[in-house]
Amino acid sequence: MKKFKELEQRDPWFFIIIALIFYFGIWFNAFLAGHSYIYYYSFGEKQAVDAFAEGLGYARQDRYGEVATVTKYVYDNLKYTEETKRVVEALREEQAACGTKAYIEYLILSDRGIKCYLPTFKGKFSDDVCHMAVAVMIDGRCYIADPTNNLLLPVEHYCRYYYELTPYWARKLQKYLER
């Protein structure tokens, strides 16, 4: 502790620089991983999601079937509520909002090695509606897995009939599809 005090007195920018390196290092790692802005979840959330996912099993399926199974499992086991809750609380109470349901599915799919993102959507007929689902890349195509409505559709069909991607996510997913 004494050494840190001496270091702080000699160079007050030391701690600021360390904090910035840590902050940007985390975001850069998330960028390199190719996932969305959610890059970390707590140990308690990991345990809760792992316990929740135990009921899924590991039946051999193609990627589309595996995503459909996870989507249906989240839909069947978590009732919808408009109240936003943290992951552990939502799993304990067995109810979650669309963002929490999508985040739980995202965590399960990511743990299984499936490349996915968490885009946001706006309402088709009203800008007041905001929705979240999981974008999944399977065999070069982008699908939207919506655990709130138990849907797994190609992104173009989902956006035509249900919700529109926000402009940021429309550009971002287009870049991923062009790779």
Beta strands, then each sheet from edge to edge (+ up, - down):
strand 1: 79-80
strand 2: 95-96
strand 3: 116-117
strand 4: 120-123
strand 5: 130-132
strand 6: 134-138
strand 7: 141-146
strand 8: 151-154
strand 9: 163-165
sheet 1: 1+ 2+
sheet 2: 3+ 6- 7+ 8-
sheet 3: 5+ 4- 9+
end
